Amino acid sequence: MNNSQAYNEKKKNFDRLITVYGRNVVLEILDEKDITVSKVHLADSNKRDGAISKIETLCKKKDIEILYHSKQALSRISKNAKQDQGVAADIEASSYLSSRDFLQKDKSSYRYIALDSIHNPQNLGMIIRSVAAGFVDGIILPKKGSAKISPLVIKASAGTLFKTSILYCDDLENTLPEFKKNGADIYALSSHASESLFDLKLGEKTIFVLGNESEGVCKEVQNLSNKTLSIPMQNGVESLNVAVTAALLAYYS
């Protein structure tokens, strides 16, 4: 039993880590006060140039462990051998939390945007930026079938990545029912829906679901929703970019 608890706690801590890569990205992360860097990974083949030297100096100053790897091993950590530049970092952020842990807290009201298979990292970054600026509490981001937190996402978010709540989960099909049990209303956005978003009266707990760039919200997730809603369009426009839709939802009340 103790081993099982220890394993579950270790897995929980591992799941909360976000691995980022790239020299400039890691340097920027090391300068952030609200982000805890667990470890920095460097390829042992790196030349001790300006960026690598700065990373090592900052890690020493902040007492952050550096692990040196072969180039091949480093690419397995970054999962992007072409763009990691021999540098990766495991980070922790208080704003990055599992949906299950979130639901265990006593929350009387919340509003989140759940993302169903958003593959484009730039769209994900722009969604995060809009959510951080607006009046929703954050996003629900599945680990399966979605864009990962990457330098492209960080760049597109324009420095807002850790300024809003990101709830991670395995998939929406198993996660949204847990929110419904918690009293949340689930609304899927679709250009084909007959009911308008702007006729909706929001409850205390609300989850809006946005689908991917080409196919929208999948049928399995739509079937879990209380309603499917549309945003009225003029002049023959059929749909909006998913990041634009997220911006509208972020300011909808």
C-alpha positions as CSV (number, residue, x, y, z in Angstrom):
1,M,0.0,0.0,0.0
2,N,2.8,2.4,0.9
3,N,4.5,1.6,-2.4
4,S,1.3,2.3,-4.3
5,Q,0.9,5.6,-2.5
6,A,4.5,6.6,-3.1
7,Y,4.2,5.6,-6.8
8,N,0.9,7.6,-7.2
9,E,2.5,10.7,-5.6
10,K,5.6,10.4,-7.8
11,K,3.4,10.0,-10.9
12,K,1.3,13.0,-9.8
13,N,4.5,15.2,-9.4
14,F,5.8,13.9,-12.8
15,D,2.5,14.8,-14.5
16,R,2.7,18.3,-13.2
17,L,6.0,18.9,-14.9
18,I,6.1,20.7,-18.3
19,T,9.2,20.2,-20.4
20,V,10.2,23.1,-22.5
21,Y,13.2,23.3,-24.9
22,G,15.3,25.8,-26.8
23,R,18.0,28.1,-25.5
24,N,16.1,31.4,-25.6
25,V,13.0,29.8,-24.1
26,V,14.9,28.2,-21.2
27,L,16.7,31.5,-20.5
28,E,13.4,33.3,-20.4
29,I,11.9,30.7,-18.0
30,L,15.0,30.9,-15.7
31,D,14.3,34.7,-15.4
32,E,10.6,34.1,-14.4
33,K,9.9,34.5,-10.7
34,D,6.7,32.6,-10.6
35,I,8.0,29.5,-12.3
36,T,9.9,26.7,-10.5
37,V,12.5,25.0,-12.6
38,S,12.9,21.5,-11.4
39,K,15.9,20.5,-13.6
40,V,17.7,21.7,-16.7
41,H,18.9,19.2,-19.3
42,L,21.9,20.0,-21.5
43,A,23.5,18.0,-24.3
44,D,27.1,17.3,-23.4
45,S,28.0,18.1,-27.0
46,N,27.0,21.8,-26.5
47,K,29.7,24.4,-27.0
48,R,30.0,26.7,-24.0
49,D,28.9,29.7,-26.0
50,G,27.0,32.7,-24.6
51,A,23.6,31.1,-24.2
52,I,24.8,27.8,-22.6
53,S,27.2,29.8,-20.3
54,K,24.3,32.0,-19.2
55,I,22.1,29.0,-18.5
56,E,24.7,27.3,-16.4
57,T,25.4,30.5,-14.5
58,L,21.7,31.1,-13.8
59,C,21.3,27.5,-12.7
60,K,24.2,27.8,-10.3
61,K,22.9,31.0,-8.9
62,K,19.4,29.6,-8.3
63,D,20.7,26.2,-7.2
64,I,19.0,24.3,-10.0
65,E,20.2,20.9,-10.9
66,I,21.8,20.5,-14.4
67,L,21.8,17.0,-16.0
68,Y,24.1,16.4,-19.0
69,H,23.0,13.9,-21.6
70,S,24.1,12.6,-25.0
71,K,22.4,14.4,-27.9
72,Q,20.2,11.4,-28.5
73,A,19.1,11.2,-24.9
74,L,18.4,14.9,-24.8
75,S,16.2,14.6,-27.9
76,R,14.1,11.9,-26.1
77,I,13.5,14.4,-23.2
78,S,12.6,17.3,-25.4
79,K,10.7,15.2,-28.0
80,N,11.9,17.6,-30.6
81,A,15.5,16.9,-31.8
82,K,15.3,19.4,-34.6
83,Q,14.5,22.4,-32.4
84,D,15.7,21.7,-28.9
85,Q,19.2,23.2,-29.6
86,G,20.6,20.8,-27.0
87,V,18.6,22.4,-24.1
88,A,15.5,21.4,-22.2
89,A,14.0,22.2,-18.8
90,D,11.4,20.6,-16.5
91,I,9.3,23.3,-14.9
92,E,6.5,23.5,-12.4
93,A,3.9,26.2,-12.2
94,S,1.2,26.7,-9.6
95,S,-1.2,27.6,-12.5
96,Y,-0.7,24.1,-14.1
97,L,-2.9,21.6,-12.2
98,S,-4.7,18.3,-12.9
99,S,-8.5,18.7,-13.4
100,R,-9.0,15.9,-10.8
101,D,-7.1,17.9,-8.2
102,F,-9.0,21.0,-9.1
103,L,-12.4,19.3,-8.6
104,Q,-11.3,18.1,-5.2
105,K,-11.2,21.7,-4.1
106,D,-14.3,23.5,-2.8
107,K,-15.2,25.7,-5.7
108,S,-18.6,27.5,-5.6
109,S,-18.2,29.0,-9.1
110,Y,-15.9,28.8,-12.1
111,R,-15.8,29.2,-15.9
112,Y,-13.4,27.3,-18.1
113,I,-12.8,26.7,-21.8
114,A,-12.1,23.1,-22.7
115,L,-10.2,22.4,-25.8
116,D,-11.0,19.4,-27.9
117,S,-8.1,18.4,-30.2
118,I,-6.6,21.8,-30.8
119,H,-3.6,20.8,-32.8
120,N,-2.2,24.2,-33.9
121,P,0.3,25.5,-31.3
122,Q,-0.2,29.1,-32.4
123,N,-3.9,28.8,-31.9
124,L,-3.3,27.3,-28.5
125,G,-0.9,30.1,-27.5
126,M,-3.4,32.8,-28.7
127,I,-6.3,31.1,-26.8
128,I,-4.2,31.1,-23.6
129,R,-3.4,34.8,-24.2
130,S,-7.1,35.7,-24.6
131,V,-8.1,33.6,-21.6
132,A,-5.5,35.3,-19.4
133,A,-6.7,38.7,-20.5
134,G,-10.4,37.9,-20.2
135,F,-12.9,36.9,-17.5
136,V,-12.8,33.1,-17.6
137,D,-10.7,31.2,-15.1
138,G,-8.6,29.2,-17.5
139,I,-8.5,26.3,-20.0
140,I,-8.9,22.5,-19.8
141,L,-6.2,21.0,-21.9
142,P,-6.2,17.2,-22.7
143,K,-2.8,15.6,-23.0
144,K,-4.0,13.2,-25.7
145,G,-4.5,14.6,-29.2
146,S,-3.8,18.3,-28.4
147,A,-0.9,20.6,-29.0
148,K,1.8,20.4,-26.4
149,I,3.3,23.3,-24.5
150,S,6.2,24.3,-26.7
151,P,8.2,27.4,-27.7
152,L,5.6,28.1,-30.4
153,V,2.9,28.1,-27.8
154,I,4.9,30.2,-25.4
155,K,5.7,32.7,-28.2
156,A,2.1,32.9,-29.4
157,S,0.9,33.4,-25.8
158,A,3.1,36.5,-25.6
159,G,4.3,35.8,-22.1
160,T,0.9,34.9,-20.6
161,L,1.3,31.1,-20.5
162,F,1.5,30.9,-16.7
163,K,-0.8,33.8,-15.9
164,T,-4.0,31.8,-16.3
165,S,-5.1,28.4,-14.9
166,I,-4.4,25.4,-17.1
167,L,-6.1,22.2,-16.0
168,Y,-4.6,19.1,-17.7
169,C,-6.4,15.8,-18.1
170,D,-6.0,12.7,-20.3
171,D,-9.1,13.3,-22.4
172,L,-12.3,15.2,-22.3
173,E,-14.5,12.1,-22.7
174,N,-13.7,11.0,-19.2
175,T,-13.1,14.4,-17.7
176,L,-16.3,16.4,-18.6
177,P,-18.6,13.9,-16.8
178,E,-16.6,14.6,-13.6
179,F,-17.3,18.3,-14.1
180,K,-21.0,17.6,-14.6
181,K,-21.1,15.6,-11.4
182,N,-19.6,18.8,-9.8
183,G,-22.6,20.8,-11.0
184,A,-21.1,22.3,-14.1
185,D,-23.0,23.0,-17.3
186,I,-21.2,21.9,-20.5
187,Y,-21.7,23.9,-23.7
188,A,-20.1,22.8,-27.0
189,L,-19.6,25.5,-29.6
190,S,-20.6,24.6,-33.2
191,S,-21.4,26.7,-36.3
192,H,-24.2,24.3,-37.0
193,A,-26.1,24.8,-33.7
194,S,-29.5,26.4,-33.9
195,E,-29.3,28.0,-30.4
196,S,-27.2,31.2,-30.0
197,L,-24.6,31.7,-27.4
198,F,-26.0,35.2,-26.8
199,D,-29.3,33.8,-25.6
200,L,-27.6,31.8,-22.9
201,K,-28.0,32.5,-19.2
202,L,-24.8,31.4,-17.4
203,G,-24.9,29.3,-14.3
204,E,-22.4,29.4,-11.5
205,K,-20.2,26.6,-13.0
206,T,-19.7,26.6,-16.8
207,I,-17.5,24.8,-19.3
208,F,-17.4,25.9,-22.9
209,V,-15.9,23.4,-25.3
210,L,-14.1,24.4,-28.5
211,G,-13.3,21.9,-31.2
212,N,-10.3,21.6,-33.5
213,E,-9.5,23.7,-36.5
214,S,-11.1,21.5,-39.1
215,E,-13.7,19.2,-37.6
216,G,-15.0,21.1,-34.6
217,V,-16.1,19.3,-31.4
218,C,-16.2,15.6,-31.7
219,K,-19.6,13.7,-31.4
220,E,-18.5,12.0,-28.2
221,V,-17.9,15.3,-26.5
222,Q,-21.0,16.9,-28.0
223,N,-23.1,14.1,-26.5
224,L,-21.8,15.0,-23.1
225,S,-22.8,18.6,-23.4
226,N,-26.0,20.2,-22.0
227,K,-26.4,22.2,-25.2
228,T,-24.6,23.0,-28.5
229,L,-24.4,26.7,-29.2
230,S,-23.5,28.8,-32.1
231,I,-22.1,32.3,-32.6
232,P,-24.4,34.2,-35.1
233,M,-22.6,35.1,-38.3
234,Q,-23.3,37.8,-40.8
235,N,-22.5,38.3,-44.5
236,G,-22.2,34.6,-45.3
237,V,-19.3,33.9,-43.0
238,E,-19.5,30.3,-41.9
239,S,-17.1,30.1,-38.9
240,L,-14.5,31.9,-36.9
241,N,-10.9,30.9,-36.1
242,V,-10.9,28.9,-32.8
243,A,-8.7,31.5,-31.1
244,V,-11.1,34.3,-32.1
245,T,-14.0,32.2,-30.6
246,A,-12.0,31.7,-27.4
247,A,-11.5,35.5,-27.2
248,L,-15.3,36.1,-27.5
249,L,-16.0,33.5,-24.8
250,A,-13.3,35.0,-22.5
251,Y,-15.3,38.3,-22.5
252,Y,-18.8,36.8,-22.6
253,S,-20.9,37.3,-19.4
